[in-house]
Amino acid sequence: MSDSSRMPTAARTQALTLLNKVTCPHCWHAYAPEESLWIAEHPDLLGDAKLGFQHAKRFLPSRFSPQGDAIDEMGQYATRMACPKCHLHVPRSMYQVPSLFFSIFGAPACGKSYFLTSMSWKLRQTLPKRFAVSLSDVDAETNSRIHEYEELQFMNPDLDTPVALAKTEEQGDMYDTVDMGDHSVSLPRPFMFNLQPLSNHPRYRLNREISKLVCLYDNAGESFFPGADKTVNPVTRHLACSKCLFFCFDPTQDTRFRRACEGKTEDPQMVSRTSRLARETTVRQDTILLEAIQRVRRHAGLRDDELHQRPLIVIVTKWDAWKNLLPDVSTEEPYLPVKGSKFCSLDSRRIKETSERVGELMAEICPEIVAAAEGFSTSLTFIPVSASGSSPTVDPATGALGIRPRDMQPYWVEIPMLMALHNWAGGLVGATGEASSLDDGRWMTEQLE
């Protein structure tokens, strides 16, 4: 495949639509499409040098079908490609559609999995309905964990039994082990989504230019402990590739927030430390943020005094538990109608005002978090979210906290991603400070690139 002139006509025609560079979503190695390996299809071609005997053989092809697929040594047509460095599968759409990398990080038990699940569920509903954009899974296997969680919380036939999501672990089915010769490396599996404008989108004629593939990473909170970033465990190095960083801050883990909420909430996560329902351990969340900042600086080649040019969104989770600290901040959706259309744009003015209010509250209660964030990024936003919309209840059978599926009414969980897409997805999501028409040139008011 090193010489594209040897490709059949169909393959050469397909190659014209390929990107010049592809970034592996597993090891973040950038390579040209012609350097890609292919994954053998014949059942006898098992055993890969880097992935082990149970994986299909990876190979550099010399023969192609008329449709442009590689042909393995047993004559089977191969349809899947792999990274030449880590040998892990890379979806074909990544060769044709520009990718956006986004990272979610935070302390253990800060609510990342709940946020991610509610966010993906809300985006599946909100993007087509309000922005004429489709969101689909790149493949069902890649996003199977999210599917499981969505079904548990939003499609559960048992509406009244409290459910809880499993904690994200540092190893297991969300990681792949790759033999790099002198050592083995653990690499994270991202969640991947295709984003495309629908036919009634105002920029549908630019479909090929504005469609995007989103890679979203969710690591265990322990992966961000100081000293956890190692050559054999580089599971958070996607931070340096990310177009936008999402830091989840959990007020229920902060003693000062719990003290400020005394008498203002009945959420069991905000109760006194002496209560049997109080969390047993907490983590200093500023150390998680500072460690992530240092990793970005180290792997992106930034000086210690240099501000990162990409946005940092501080997602303040469990808004339902502490919203009485800001009683005049509305939880209503921040959308504005687009004149002459049934669609909406983001209300950037309202989002900014909410961000300022939340930032002021955090600066008063936990100033070290705000100071660390302000000293890192040129673009900082504070977004309050509630992944459930209600406080957890005690499961009488187990005594553990959980959310009844009947009570799941998340709010603002989709806003951080919509903001990121507005900034980086070339016009897929509009944002204005006031209602606008489709033809007034304000469908997208800001662009970071």
C-alpha positions as a Markdown table, in Angstrom:
| # | Residue | x | y | z |
|---|---|---|---|---|
| 1 | Met | 0.0 | 0.0 | 0.0 |
| 2 | Ser | 3.1 | 2.2 | 0.1 |
| 3 | Asp | 2.6 | 3.0 | -3.6 |
| 4 | Ser | -0.9 | 4.2 | -4.3 |
| 5 | Ser | -0.3 | 3.8 | -8.1 |
| 6 | Arg | -0.6 | 0.0 | -7.5 |
| 7 | Met | -4.1 | 0.3 | -6.2 |
| 8 | Pro | -7.0 | -0.6 | -8.4 |
| 9 | Thr | -9.0 | 2.2 | -10.0 |
| 10 | Ala | -11.8 | 2.0 | -7.3 |
| 11 | Ala | -9.2 | 2.2 | -4.5 |
| 12 | Arg | -7.5 | 5.2 | -6.1 |
| 13 | Thr | -10.8 | 6.9 | -6.4 |
| 14 | Gln | -11.6 | 6.2 | -2.8 |
| 15 | Ala | -8.1 | 7.4 | -1.7 |
| 16 | Leu | -9.0 | 10.9 | -3.1 |
| 17 | Thr | -11.5 | 11.3 | -0.3 |
| 18 | Leu | -9.0 | 10.3 | 2.5 |
| 19 | Leu | -7.5 | 12.7 | 5.0 |
| 20 | Asn | -3.8 | 13.4 | 4.7 |
| 21 | Lys | -3.2 | 12.3 | 8.3 |
| 22 | Val | -5.0 | 10.0 | 10.7 |
| 23 | Thr | -4.6 | 10.1 | 14.4 |
| 24 | Cys | -5.0 | 6.8 | 16.1 |
| 25 | Pro | -7.7 | 7.0 | 18.8 |
| 26 | His | -5.8 | 4.6 | 21.0 |
| 27 | Cys | -2.2 | 5.6 | 21.0 |
| 28 | Trp | -2.5 | 9.0 | 19.3 |
| 29 | His | 0.1 | 8.2 | 16.7 |
| 30 | Ala | -0.4 | 10.3 | 13.6 |
| 31 | Tyr | 0.2 | 8.5 | 10.3 |
| 32 | Ala | -0.6 | 8.7 | 6.6 |
| 33 | Pro | -3.5 | 6.5 | 5.4 |
| 34 | Glu | -1.2 | 4.5 | 3.1 |
| 35 | Glu | 0.8 | 3.4 | 6.2 |
| 36 | Ser | -2.2 | 1.7 | 7.7 |
| 37 | Leu | -2.3 | -2.0 | 8.4 |
| 38 | Trp | -5.3 | -4.1 | 7.6 |
| 39 | Ile | -6.9 | -6.8 | 9.7 |
| 40 | Ala | -7.0 | -10.3 | 8.2 |
| 41 | Glu | -10.5 | -11.8 | 7.8 |
| 42 | His | -9.6 | -15.5 | 7.3 |
| 43 | Pro | -10.2 | -17.5 | 10.5 |
| 44 | Asp | -6.9 | -19.3 | 10.2 |
| 45 | Leu | -4.9 | -16.0 | 10.2 |
| 46 | Leu | -4.7 | -15.6 | 13.9 |
| 47 | Gly | -1.9 | -14.3 | 16.0 |
| 48 | Asp | -0.7 | -10.7 | 16.0 |
| 49 | Ala | 2.8 | -9.7 | 17.2 |
| 50 | Lys | 1.6 | -6.9 | 19.4 |
| 51 | Leu | -1.9 | -8.0 | 20.4 |
| 52 | Gly | -1.5 | -11.7 | 21.0 |
| 53 | Phe | -2.6 | -15.0 | 19.6 |
| 54 | Gln | -6.3 | -14.4 | 20.1 |
| 55 | His | -6.3 | -11.4 | 17.7 |
| 56 | Ala | -6.4 | -11.5 | 13.9 |
| 57 | Lys | -3.2 | -11.0 | 12.1 |
| 58 | Arg | -2.4 | -7.4 | 10.9 |
| 59 | Phe | -0.7 | -7.0 | 7.5 |
| 60 | Leu | 0.5 | -4.5 | 4.9 |
| 61 | Pro | -1.4 | -5.5 | 1.7 |
| 62 | Ser | -0.1 | -5.9 | -1.8 |
| 63 | Arg | -3.4 | -6.9 | -3.4 |
| 64 | Phe | -6.8 | -5.1 | -3.4 |
| 65 | Ser | -10.3 | -5.9 | -4.5 |
| 66 | Pro | -12.1 | -3.8 | -7.2 |
| 67 | Gln | -13.9 | -2.1 | -4.3 |
| 68 | Gly | -10.6 | -1.0 | -2.8 |
| 69 | Asp | -10.5 | -3.6 | 0.1 |
| 70 | Ala | -7.2 | -5.3 | 0.9 |
| 71 | Ile | -6.9 | -9.1 | 0.3 |
| 72 | Asp | -5.3 | -11.1 | 2.9 |
| 73 | Glu | -2.8 | -14.0 | 2.2 |
| 74 | Met | -5.7 | -16.6 | 2.3 |
| 75 | Gly | -7.6 | -14.6 | -0.4 |
| 76 | Gln | -10.3 | -13.1 | 2.0 |
| 77 | Tyr | -11.3 | -9.5 | 1.5 |
| 78 | Ala | -10.3 | -7.4 | 4.5 |
| 79 | Thr | -12.5 | -4.4 | 5.5 |
| 80 | Arg | -11.0 | -3.2 | 8.7 |
| 81 | Met | -7.8 | -1.2 | 9.2 |
| 82 | Ala | -5.4 | -0.8 | 12.1 |
| 83 | Cys | -2.9 | 1.6 | 13.5 |
| 84 | Pro | 0.7 | 0.8 | 12.3 |
| 85 | Lys | 2.1 | 1.6 | 15.7 |
| 86 | Cys | -0.3 | -0.1 | 18.2 |
| 87 | His | -2.1 | -2.5 | 15.7 |
| 88 | Leu | -5.5 | -1.6 | 17.3 |
| 89 | His | -8.6 | -1.2 | 15.1 |
| 90 | Val | -9.1 | 2.2 | 13.6 |
| 91 | Pro | -12.6 | 2.8 | 12.2 |
| 92 | Arg | -12.7 | 3.6 | 8.5 |
| 93 | Ser | -14.7 | 6.8 | 9.1 |
| 94 | Met | -11.6 | 8.2 | 10.8 |
| 95 | Tyr | -9.8 | 8.1 | 7.5 |
| 96 | Gln | -12.5 | 10.2 | 5.8 |
| 97 | Val | -13.9 | 12.5 | 8.5 |
| 98 | Pro | -11.9 | 14.9 | 10.7 |
| 99 | Ser | -11.7 | 13.8 | 14.3 |
| 100 | Leu | -12.2 | 15.8 | 17.5 |
| 101 | Phe | -10.7 | 14.6 | 20.7 |
| 102 | Phe | -12.3 | 15.6 | 24.0 |
| 103 | Ser | -11.2 | 14.5 | 27.5 |
| 104 | Ile | -13.3 | 14.1 | 30.7 |
| 105 | Phe | -11.4 | 13.9 | 33.9 |
| 106 | Gly | -11.9 | 14.4 | 37.7 |
| 107 | Ala | -11.6 | 12.7 | 41.0 |
| 108 | Pro | -12.9 | 9.2 | 41.8 |
| 109 | Ala | -16.7 | 9.2 | 42.4 |
| 110 | Cys | -17.1 | 12.8 | 41.1 |
| 111 | Gly | -19.9 | 11.7 | 38.8 |
| 112 | Lys | -18.1 | 11.3 | 35.5 |
| 113 | Ser | -19.9 | 8.2 | 34.4 |
| 114 | Tyr | -23.3 | 9.6 | 35.3 |
| 115 | Phe | -22.5 | 12.8 | 33.5 |
| 116 | Leu | -21.2 | 11.0 | 30.4 |
| 117 | Thr | -24.2 | 8.7 | 30.2 |
| 118 | Ser | -26.8 | 11.5 | 30.6 |
| 119 | Met | -24.8 | 13.7 | 28.2 |
| 120 | Ser | -24.8 | 11.1 | 25.4 |
| 121 | Trp | -28.5 | 10.3 | 26.0 |
| 122 | Lys | -29.5 | 14.0 | 25.9 |
| 123 | Leu | -27.3 | 14.7 | 22.8 |
| 124 | Arg | -29.1 | 11.9 | 20.9 |
| 125 | Gln | -32.4 | 13.7 | 21.5 |
| 126 | Thr | -31.2 | 17.3 | 21.4 |
| 127 | Leu | -29.0 | 17.5 | 18.4 |
| 128 | Pro | -31.5 | 16.2 | 15.8 |
| 129 | Lys | -34.5 | 18.1 | 17.4 |
| 130 | Arg | -32.9 | 21.5 | 18.1 |
| 131 | Phe | -29.9 | 21.7 | 15.8 |
| 132 | Ala | -30.6 | 19.4 | 12.8 |
| 133 | Val | -27.6 | 17.3 | 13.5 |
| 134 | Ser | -27.5 | 13.5 | 13.8 |
| 135 | Leu | -25.3 | 11.7 | 16.4 |
| 136 | Ser | -24.7 | 8.0 | 15.8 |
| 137 | Asp | -22.3 | 5.5 | 17.2 |
| 138 | Val | -19.2 | 4.7 | 15.1 |
| 139 | Asp | -19.9 | 1.1 | 16.0 |
| 140 | Ala | -22.0 | -0.6 | 18.6 |
| 141 | Glu | -19.1 | -2.4 | 20.2 |
| 142 | Thr | -17.1 | 0.7 | 20.9 |
| 143 | Asn | -19.9 | 2.4 | 22.8 |
| 144 | Ser | -21.3 | -0.7 | 24.4 |
| 145 | Arg | -20.6 | 0.6 | 27.9 |
| 146 | Ile | -22.6 | 3.7 | 27.3 |
| 147 | His | -25.4 | 1.7 | 25.8 |
| 148 | Glu | -25.6 | -0.4 | 28.9 |
| 149 | Tyr | -25.7 | 2.6 | 31.2 |
| 150 | Glu | -28.3 | 4.4 | 29.0 |
| 151 | Glu | -30.6 | 1.4 | 29.1 |
| 152 | Leu | -30.1 | 1.1 | 32.9 |
| 153 | Gln | -31.1 | 4.7 | 33.6 |
| 154 | Phe | -33.3 | 5.8 | 30.8 |
| 155 | Met | -34.9 | 2.6 | 29.3 |
| 156 | Asn | -35.3 | 0.5 | 32.4 |
| 157 | Pro | -38.7 | -1.2 | 32.7 |
| 158 | Asp | -38.4 | -1.2 | 36.5 |
| 159 | Leu | -38.9 | 2.5 | 37.2 |
| 160 | Asp | -38.8 | 2.4 | 41.0 |
| 161 | Thr | -35.8 | 0.4 | 42.0 |
| 162 | Pro | -32.8 | 2.7 | 42.5 |
| 163 | Val | -29.9 | 1.9 | 40.1 |
| 164 | Ala | -26.2 | 2.8 | 40.3 |
| 165 | Leu | -23.5 | 2.8 | 37.7 |
| 166 | Ala | -20.4 | 0.8 | 38.1 |
| 167 | Lys | -17.2 | 2.7 | 39.0 |
| 168 | Thr | -14.8 | 3.3 | 36.1 |
| 169 | Glu | -11.8 | 1.1 | 36.7 |
| 170 | Glu | -8.1 | 1.6 | 35.8 |
| 171 | Gln | -8.1 | -1.7 | 33.9 |
| 172 | Gly | -10.6 | -4.1 | 32.4 |
| 173 | Asp | -12.7 | -4.1 | 29.2 |
| 174 | Met | -12.2 | -0.4 | 28.6 |
| 175 | Tyr | -8.5 | -0.8 | 28.0 |
| 176 | Asp | -6.3 | -2.8 | 25.6 |
| 177 | Thr | -2.9 | -4.2 | 26.3 |
| 178 | Val | -0.3 | -3.8 | 23.5 |
| 179 | Asp | 3.2 | -5.4 | 23.4 |
| 180 | Met | 5.6 | -2.6 | 22.4 |
| 181 | Gly | 8.6 | -4.9 | 22.3 |
| 182 | Asp | 10.5 | -4.4 | 25.5 |
| 183 | His | 7.3 | -3.6 | 27.5 |
| 184 | Ser | 3.5 | -3.9 | 27.4 |
| 185 | Val | 1.4 | -0.8 | 27.4 |
| 186 | Ser | -2.2 | -0.3 | 28.6 |
| 187 | Leu | -4.2 | 2.0 | 26.2 |
| 188 | Pro | -7.8 | 3.4 | 26.8 |
| 189 | Arg | -10.7 | 2.7 | 24.5 |
| 190 | Pro | -12.5 | 5.9 | 23.6 |
| 191 | Phe | -16.2 | 6.3 | 23.0 |
| 192 | Met | -16.7 | 7.4 | 19.4 |
| 193 | Phe | -19.6 | 9.2 | 17.7 |
| 194 | Asn | -20.3 | 10.4 | 14.1 |
| 195 | Leu | -21.8 | 13.9 | 13.8 |
| 196 | Gln | -23.5 | 14.9 | 10.5 |
| 197 | Pro | -25.8 | 17.7 | 9.5 |
| 198 | Leu | -29.3 | 16.6 | 8.5 |
| 199 | Ser | -30.8 | 17.6 | 5.2 |
| 200 | Asn | -32.7 | 20.6 | 6.8 |
| 201 | His | -29.5 | 21.9 | 8.5 |
| 202 | Pro | -28.7 | 25.4 | 7.3 |
| 203 | Arg | -25.2 | 24.3 | 6.2 |
| 204 | Tyr | -26.1 | 20.9 | 4.9 |
| 205 | Arg | -24.5 | 21.7 | 1.5 |
| 206 | Leu | -21.2 | 21.7 | 3.4 |
| 207 | Asn | -21.9 | 18.2 | 4.7 |
| 208 | Arg | -18.5 | 16.8 | 3.8 |
| 209 | Glu | -16.7 | 19.8 | 5.3 |
| 210 | Ile | -18.5 | 20.1 | 8.6 |
| 211 | Ser | -19.2 | 16.4 | 9.6 |
| 212 | Lys | -17.0 | 15.3 | 12.5 |
| 213 | Leu | -16.0 | 12.2 | 14.4 |
| 214 | Val | -15.9 | 12.7 | 18.1 |
| 215 | Cys | -13.5 | 10.6 | 20.3 |
| 216 | Leu | -14.4 | 11.0 | 24.0 |
| 217 | Tyr | -12.2 | 9.7 | 26.8 |
| 218 | Asp | -13.3 | 8.8 | 30.4 |
| 219 | Asn | -10.6 | 7.5 | 32.7 |
| 220 | Ala | -10.8 | 6.3 | 36.2 |
| 221 | Gly | -10.1 | 9.1 | 38.7 |
| 222 | Glu | -7.2 | 7.2 | 40.1 |
| 223 | Ser | -5.4 | 7.6 | 36.7 |
| 224 | Phe | -5.0 | 11.3 | 37.5 |
| 225 | Phe | -3.2 | 10.7 | 40.8 |
| 226 | Pro | 0.3 | 12.1 | 40.9 |
| 227 | Gly | 2.8 | 9.5 | 39.6 |
| 228 | Ala | 0.1 | 7.5 | 37.7 |
| 229 | Asp | 1.3 | 8.6 | 34.2 |
| 230 | Lys | 3.9 | 6.1 | 33.2 |
| 231 | Thr | 5.4 | 4.7 | 30.0 |
| 232 | Val | 3.6 | 1.4 | 30.6 |
| 233 | Asn | 0.3 | 3.2 | 31.5 |
| 234 | Pro | 0.0 | 6.3 | 29.3 |
| 235 | Val | -3.8 | 6.2 | 29.6 |
| 236 | Thr | -4.3 | 9.9 | 30.0 |
| 237 | Arg | -2.1 | 11.3 | 27.3 |
| 238 | His | -5.1 | 12.1 | 25.2 |
| 239 | Leu | -5.3 | 15.2 | 27.3 |
| 240 | Ala | -2.6 | 16.8 | 25.1 |
| 241 | Cys | -4.6 | 16.0 | 21.9 |
| 242 | Ser | -7.9 | 17.2 | 23.2 |
| 243 | Lys | -9.6 | 20.2 | 21.6 |
| 244 | Cys | -11.5 | 20.8 | 24.8 |
| 245 | Leu | -10.9 | 19.6 | 28.4 |
| 246 | Phe | -13.8 | 18.8 | 30.7 |
| 247 | Phe | -12.9 | 18.8 | 34.4 |
| 248 | Cys | -15.6 | 17.4 | 36.6 |
| 249 | Phe | -15.7 | 19.1 | 40.0 |
| 250 | Asp | -17.9 | 17.4 | 42.6 |
| 251 | Pro | -19.1 | 19.8 | 45.4 |
| 252 | Thr | -20.3 | 16.9 | 47.5 |
| 253 | Gln | -16.7 | 15.9 | 47.9 |
| 254 | Asp | -15.7 | 19.3 | 49.2 |
| 255 | Thr | -16.2 | 19.9 | 52.9 |
| 256 | Arg | -16.6 | 23.7 | 52.4 |
| 257 | Phe | -19.4 | 23.2 | 49.9 |
| 258 | Arg | -21.1 | 20.8 | 52.3 |
| 259 | Arg | -20.8 | 23.3 | 55.0 |
| 260 | Ala | -22.3 | 26.1 | 52.8 |
| 261 | Cys | -25.2 | 23.8 | 51.9 |
| 262 | Glu | -26.2 | 23.0 | 55.5 |
| 263 | Gly | -29.9 | 23.7 | 55.9 |
| 264 | Lys | -30.3 | 24.4 | 52.2 |
| 265 | Thr | -30.5 | 20.8 | 50.8 |
| 266 | Glu | -31.7 | 17.4 | 51.8 |
| 267 | Asp | -29.4 | 15.6 | 49.4 |
| 268 | Pro | -27.8 | 12.6 | 51.3 |
| 269 | Gln | -24.5 | 13.3 | 49.6 |
| 270 | Met | -24.3 | 16.7 | 51.4 |
| 271 | Val | -25.0 | 15.4 | 54.9 |
| 272 | Ser | -22.7 | 15.7 | 57.8 |
| 273 | Arg | -19.6 | 13.6 | 57.9 |
| 274 | Thr | -20.9 | 11.9 | 61.0 |
| 275 | Ser | -23.9 | 10.5 | 59.2 |
| 276 | Arg | -23.9 | 6.9 | 58.0 |
| 277 | Leu | -24.7 | 8.1 | 54.5 |
| 278 | Ala | -21.7 | 10.5 | 54.3 |
| 279 | Arg | -19.0 | 9.4 | 51.8 |
| 280 | Glu | -16.2 | 7.5 | 53.5 |
| 281 | Thr | -13.3 | 9.1 | 51.6 |
| 282 | Thr | -12.8 | 12.2 | 49.6 |
| 283 | Val | -10.0 | 13.4 | 47.3 |
| 284 | Arg | -8.4 | 16.8 | 47.1 |
| 285 | Gln | -9.8 | 17.8 | 43.7 |
| 286 | Asp | -7.3 | 20.6 | 43.1 |
| 287 | Thr | -4.5 | 18.0 | 43.0 |
| 288 | Ile | -6.4 | 16.1 | 40.3 |
| 289 | Leu | -6.7 | 19.4 | 38.2 |
| 290 | Leu | -3.1 | 20.4 | 38.8 |
| 291 | Glu | -1.8 | 16.9 | 37.8 |
| 292 | Ala | -3.8 | 17.0 | 34.6 |
| 293 | Ile | -2.5 | 20.5 | 33.9 |
| 294 | Gln | 1.1 | 19.3 | 34.3 |
| 295 | Arg | 0.5 | 16.4 | 32.0 |
| 296 | Val | -0.9 | 18.6 | 29.3 |
| 297 | Arg | 2.0 | 21.0 | 29.6 |
| 298 | Arg | 4.5 | 18.1 | 29.5 |
| 299 | His | 3.0 | 16.2 | 26.5 |
| 300 | Ala | 1.9 | 19.3 | 24.5 |
| 301 | Gly | 5.3 | 21.0 | 25.0 |
| 302 | Leu | 4.0 | 24.0 | 26.9 |
| 303 | Arg | 6.1 | 26.1 | 29.2 |
| 304 | Asp | 5.1 | 26.3 | 32.9 |
| 305 | Asp | 4.1 | 30.0 | 32.4 |
| 306 | Glu | 2.4 | 29.4 | 29.0 |
| 307 | Leu | -1.4 | 29.5 | 28.8 |
| 308 | His | -3.1 | 26.6 | 26.9 |
| 309 | Gln | -4.9 | 27.9 | 23.8 |
| 310 | Arg | -7.7 | 25.4 | 24.1 |
| 311 | Pro | -10.8 | 25.7 | 26.3 |
| 312 | Leu | -11.1 | 24.3 | 29.8 |
| 313 | Ile | -14.7 | 23.7 | 30.9 |
| 314 | Val | -15.1 | 23.1 | 34.6 |
| 315 | Ile | -18.2 | 21.0 | 34.9 |
| 316 | Val | -19.7 | 21.5 | 38.4 |
| 317 | Thr | -21.6 | 18.2 | 38.9 |
| 318 | Lys | -24.7 | 17.4 | 41.0 |
| 319 | Trp | -26.3 | 20.8 | 40.6 |
| 320 | Asp | -29.5 | 19.5 | 42.1 |
| 321 | Ala | -27.7 | 19.1 | 45.4 |
| 322 | Trp | -26.3 | 22.6 | 45.7 |
| 323 | Lys | -28.5 | 24.8 | 43.4 |
| 324 | Asn | -30.0 | 26.6 | 46.4 |
| 325 | Leu | -26.6 | 28.3 | 46.8 |
| 326 | Leu | -27.5 | 30.2 | 43.6 |
| 327 | Pro | -31.3 | 30.3 | 43.8 |
| 328 | Asp | -31.7 | 32.9 | 41.0 |
| 329 | Val | -29.8 | 30.9 | 38.4 |
| 330 | Ser | -32.3 | 29.1 | 36.3 |
| 331 | Thr | -32.0 | 25.5 | 35.2 |
| 332 | Glu | -34.1 | 26.0 | 32.1 |
| 333 | Glu | -32.4 | 25.0 | 28.8 |
| 334 | Pro | -30.2 | 27.8 | 27.4 |
| 335 | Tyr | -31.5 | 27.8 | 23.8 |
| 336 | Leu | -32.9 | 30.5 | 21.6 |
| 337 | Pro | -35.2 | 30.0 | 18.6 |
| 338 | Val | -33.8 | 30.6 | 15.1 |
| 339 | Lys | -36.3 | 32.8 | 13.2 |
| 340 | Gly | -37.9 | 31.1 | 10.2 |
| 341 | Ser | -37.0 | 27.7 | 11.5 |
| 342 | Lys | -38.0 | 25.1 | 14.1 |
| 343 | Phe | -34.4 | 24.9 | 15.3 |
| 344 | Cys | -32.4 | 26.7 | 18.0 |
| 345 | Ser | -29.0 | 28.1 | 18.7 |
| 346 | Leu | -27.2 | 28.2 | 22.0 |
| 347 | Asp | -27.9 | 31.2 | 24.2 |
| 348 | Ser | -24.2 | 32.2 | 24.6 |
| 349 | Arg | -25.1 | 35.3 | 26.7 |
| 350 | Arg | -27.0 | 33.2 | 29.3 |
| 351 | Ile | -24.4 | 30.5 | 29.4 |
| 352 | Lys | -21.7 | 33.2 | 30.0 |
| 353 | Glu | -23.8 | 34.8 | 32.8 |
| 354 | Thr | -24.3 | 31.4 | 34.4 |
| 355 | Ser | -20.6 | 30.7 | 34.1 |
| 356 | Glu | -19.7 | 33.9 | 35.8 |
| 357 | Arg | -22.1 | 33.3 | 38.7 |
| 358 | Val | -20.8 | 29.7 | 39.2 |
| 359 | Gly | -17.2 | 30.9 | 38.9 |
| 360 | Glu | -17.8 | 33.6 | 41.6 |
| 361 | Leu | -19.3 | 31.0 | 43.9 |
| 362 | Met | -16.4 | 28.6 | 43.4 |
| 363 | Ala | -13.9 | 31.5 | 43.9 |
| 364 | Glu | -15.5 | 32.2 | 47.2 |
| 365 | Ile | -15.7 | 28.6 | 48.4 |
| 366 | Cys | -12.8 | 26.8 | 46.8 |
| 367 | Pro | -10.5 | 29.5 | 45.3 |
| 368 | Glu | -7.6 | 27.2 | 44.7 |
| 369 | Ile | -9.6 | 25.4 | 41.9 |
| 370 | Val | -10.4 | 28.6 | 40.2 |
| 371 | Ala | -6.8 | 29.9 | 40.5 |
| 372 | Ala | -5.4 | 26.7 | 39.0 |
| 373 | Ala | -7.9 | 26.8 | 36.1 |
| 374 | Glu | -7.3 | 30.5 | 35.3 |
| 375 | Gly | -3.6 | 29.9 | 35.3 |
| 376 | Phe | -3.8 | 27.2 | 32.7 |
| 377 | Ser | -6.3 | 28.1 | 29.9 |
| 378 | Thr | -7.1 | 31.2 | 27.9 |
| 379 | Ser | -10.7 | 30.1 | 27.7 |
| 380 | Leu | -12.4 | 29.1 | 31.0 |
| 381 | Thr | -16.0 | 28.3 | 31.5 |
| 382 | Phe | -17.9 | 27.0 | 34.5 |
| 383 | Ile | -21.0 | 24.9 | 33.7 |
| 384 | Pro | -23.3 | 23.5 | 36.4 |
| 385 | Val | -24.9 | 20.2 | 35.4 |
| 386 | Ser | -27.2 | 17.6 | 37.0 |
| 387 | Ala | -26.9 | 14.1 | 35.5 |
| 388 | Ser | -30.0 | 12.9 | 37.3 |
| 389 | Gly | -32.1 | 16.0 | 38.1 |
| 390 | Ser | -32.8 | 14.7 | 41.6 |
| 391 | Ser | -31.1 | 13.5 | 44.7 |
| 392 | Pro | -30.3 | 9.8 | 45.1 |
| 393 | Thr | -32.3 | 7.6 | 47.3 |
| 394 | Val | -31.4 | 4.7 | 49.5 |
| 395 | Asp | -32.1 | 1.2 | 48.1 |
| 396 | Pro | -33.9 | -0.6 | 50.9 |
| 397 | Ala | -32.5 | -3.9 | 49.7 |
| 398 | Thr | -28.8 | -3.0 | 49.8 |
| 399 | Gly | -28.7 | 0.3 | 51.8 |
| 400 | Ala | -26.7 | 1.9 | 48.9 |
| 401 | Leu | -27.5 | 5.1 | 47.2 |
| 402 | Gly | -29.0 | 5.0 | 43.7 |
| 403 | Ile | -31.3 | 6.9 | 41.3 |
| 404 | Arg | -34.8 | 5.7 | 40.5 |
| 405 | Pro | -35.2 | 5.6 | 36.7 |
| 406 | Arg | -38.5 | 7.3 | 37.1 |
| 407 | Asp | -36.7 | 10.3 | 38.6 |
| 408 | Met | -34.1 | 10.7 | 35.9 |
| 409 | Gln | -34.5 | 14.3 | 34.5 |
| 410 | Pro | -31.0 | 15.6 | 33.7 |
| 411 | Tyr | -30.4 | 19.2 | 32.9 |
| 412 | Trp | -27.6 | 21.1 | 31.3 |
| 413 | Val | -25.6 | 17.9 | 30.8 |
| 414 | Glu | -25.4 | 18.4 | 27.0 |
| 415 | Ile | -24.3 | 22.1 | 27.2 |
| 416 | Pro | -20.5 | 21.5 | 27.7 |
| 417 | Met | -20.4 | 19.3 | 24.6 |
| 418 | Leu | -22.6 | 21.7 | 22.6 |
| 419 | Met | -20.2 | 24.5 | 23.5 |
| 420 | Ala | -17.2 | 22.4 | 22.4 |
| 421 | Leu | -18.9 | 21.5 | 19.1 |
| 422 | His | -19.9 | 25.2 | 18.5 |
| 423 | Asn | -16.2 | 26.1 | 18.9 |
| 424 | Trp | -14.6 | 23.2 | 16.9 |
| 425 | Ala | -17.1 | 21.6 | 14.6 |
| 426 | Gly | -17.2 | 24.3 | 11.9 |
| 427 | Gly | -20.9 | 25.4 | 12.1 |
| 428 | Leu | -22.7 | 22.2 | 13.2 |
| 429 | Val | -24.0 | 24.0 | 16.3 |
| 430 | Gly | -25.0 | 27.6 | 16.3 |
| 431 | Ala | -24.7 | 30.0 | 19.2 |
| 432 | Thr | -25.9 | 33.6 | 19.5 |
| 433 | Gly | -26.7 | 36.2 | 22.1 |
| 434 | Glu | -30.1 | 36.8 | 20.7 |
| 435 | Ala | -32.7 | 35.1 | 18.4 |
| 436 | Ser | -31.4 | 35.1 | 14.8 |
| 437 | Ser | -32.5 | 34.0 | 11.4 |
| 438 | Leu | -30.8 | 31.4 | 9.3 |
| 439 | Asp | -29.6 | 33.8 | 6.7 |
| 440 | Asp | -28.3 | 36.7 | 8.9 |
| 441 | Gly | -24.8 | 35.3 | 9.1 |
| 442 | Arg | -24.9 | 34.6 | 12.9 |
| 443 | Trp | -25.6 | 30.9 | 12.9 |
| 444 | Met | -22.1 | 30.7 | 14.3 |
| 445 | Thr | -20.7 | 33.7 | 16.1 |
| 446 | Glu | -17.3 | 32.5 | 17.3 |
| 447 | Gln | -14.7 | 30.2 | 15.9 |
| 448 | Leu | -11.5 | 29.3 | 17.8 |
| 449 | Glu | -9.6 | 28.1 | 14.8 |
